Amino acid sequence: MKVSRLGKIMASSVAFFAAVTAVAQDDPYANVSIQTVPVAGNVSMLIGAGGNIGVSAGADGILIIDDQFAPLAGRIKDAIEALGARVPKYLLNTHFHGDHTGGNADFGGESLIVAHENVRSRMAAGDAPAVALPVVTYDDDVSIHFNGEEITLIYMADGHTDTDSVVMFAESNVIHMGDHFFNGGFPFVDLANGGTVQGYIRNLEKALSWIDDDTAVIPGHGPLGDKASLLAFYNVVKDTSTAIRVMKSQRMSKGEIVAAGLDDMYESWGGGFINEQRWIGTVYDSYPR
């Protein structure tokens, strides 16, 4: 049976698109683009896959906060090149998780990496290459004077992990919260790596006391926020953790609390990375009887 020229073209097209689809399925980052969101002053936020990136762009060059996953490094460089330079002078890590430090090896050869000392320790223990490790570390806080303002990393102990810092921009009135802020969703508290719900709540209270109603708040995940959205997040974390603790104090098991569930008003908060069941389990395991 003869196959028409049109039939051959159609068959070739189907095969091509099937191949493209297969590649996209094999590469979870194939369709990820980097979106640049102006924040305030000379600060922008980059959204892609993984933790949100903060960028300071000005006369001194480029400084970035976090760098998402390794396969996105080229696209991140393209995005910051549009803001002034392809290579950042400084890379600040808010903590050690791979969705915030995955690109360190790509940037570390040319950029100075700064992070809390525990970031370096945990990354080194996880066999990260030397080029990916922070070369400037601190135990409490450190300030960088760059692009006309003081940029301060402040250690937040025992919260999301035992490696976390928030980053404050004094003149631009911006704070990058790292994973101490999941805007619109329950947070991930990494109990296996030094995180605690108790410390997470304390750290949110400290951050809220440092900012004002006009402060732009970059979350680790989710859309750009402000003090009102950070306060709403804090109230959800605090109130739901209290409700779970009360049920635990009544000798309810973890499974019974999951079955009972939280108030319906929190339903939308479980639609992200951490669902209601996982959040209940995190709180239950973080607090002793």
C-alpha positions, 0 to 999 in steps of 0.5 A, spaced: 500 500 500 502 506 498 503 512 503 501 519 500 506 524 501 502 528 506 501 522 510 508 521 511 509 528 513 503 527 518 507 521 521 513 525 521 510 530 525 507 525 530 513 522 531 517 529 532 512 531 537 512 524 541 519 525 541 519 532 544 514 530 549 518 524 551 524 529 553 519 533 557 517 528 561 524 525 562 526 533 564 522 536 569 525 542 568 524 542 560 519 547 560 521 552 566 522 559 565 525 564 569 520 570 571 523 577 573 518 580 578 520 587 581 520 588 588 523 595 591 529 599 590 534 595 586 531 589 588 528 583 584 525 576 585 526 571 580 521 565 580 522 559 576 522 552 580 525 551 587 526 557 592 525 564 590 531 568 588 532 575 590 537 579 586 540 586 588 542 590 581 546 596 581 552 600 580 556 595 584 554 589 580 549 583 581 548 579 588 543 574 588 540 570 594 539 562 593 540 559 586 534 554 585 536 547 581 542 546 577 539 545 571 536 552 571 543 555 572 544 558 565 537 560 565 538 564 571 544 567 568 540 569 562 535 573 567 540 576 571 544 578 565 538 582 563 538 586 570 546 588 569 551 582 569 551 575 567 555 573 573 553 575 580 559 578 585 555 575 591 551 569 592 547 568 599 544 562 601 538 562 606 539 555 607 542 548 605 536 545 601 538 543 594 532 547 591 536 553 594 543 551 593 543 546 587 546 552 582 552 553 587 557 549 583 555 553 577 556 560 580 561 558 585 567 558 581 566 566 579 561 568 585 563 569 593 558 564 596 556 567 603 552 562 608 551 560 615 556 556 618 551 550 618 550 550 611 557 549 609 557 543 614 551 540 612 553 541 604 560 538 605 557 532 609 552 531 603 558 530 599 557 537 595 563 539 591 568 544 594 566 549 589 559 549 591 560 550 598 560 557 602 567 560 602 564 566 607 560 563 613 558 566 620 555 564 626 550 569 628 549 575 622 553 578 617 552 585 613 555 586 606 555 593 603 553 593 596 549 597 591 548 603 596 545 599 602 547 594 607 544 587 606 544 583 612 544 575 613 541 574 620 541 566 623 534 563 625 536 558 629 532 551 629 526 553 625 525 551 618 532 547 619 538 549 623 542 552 617 537 558 616 538 565 615 533 571 613 536 577 609 534 584 610 535 590 605 536 596 609 535 602 604 530 598 599 526 595 605 525 588 603 526 582 607 528 575 603 525 570 608 527 563 605 523 557 607 521 561 613 515 563 609 511 559 604 506 564 602 499 561 602 501 554 604 503 550 610 510 550 611 515 545 610 519 544 617 525 539 616 525 535 623 531 531 621 535 537 619 534 541 626 528 544 624 522 545 629 515 548 629 517 551 636 523 555 633 519 556 626 514 560 630 519 564 634 523 566 628 516 568 625 515 573 631 522 576 630 521 577 623 515 580 624 518 585 629 523 587 624 519 590 619 513 595 617 507 595 613 511 597 607 516 592 607 516 587 601 517 580 603 520 575 598 518 568 600 521 562 599 515 559 595 509 563 593 508 570 590 511 576 593 508 578 599 508 584 605 507 584 612 500 583 612 501 576 608 507 574 613 502 575 619 497 571 616 502 566 615 504 566 622 497 566 624 495 560 620 502 556 623 501 558 630 493 557 630 493 550 627 499 548 631 496 550 637 489 546 635 494 540 633 497 540 640 491 541 644 488 534 640 495 531 642 494 533 649 487 529 649 491 523 648 489 523 640 494 519 636 497 522 630 492 518 625 486 520 629 488 527 629 489 526 621 482 523 621 479 529 625 482 534 620 483 541 621 478 547 621 475 548 614 478 555 614 485 552 613 483 547 607 486 552 601 493 552 605 494 544 604 494 545 597 501 546 596 508 542 597 505 540 604 498 538 605 494 538 611 496 530 613 503 532 613 503 538 617 499 535 622 504 530 622 510 535 623 507 539 628 505 532 632 512 530 632 515 536 633 512 537 640 513 532 646 507 529 650 
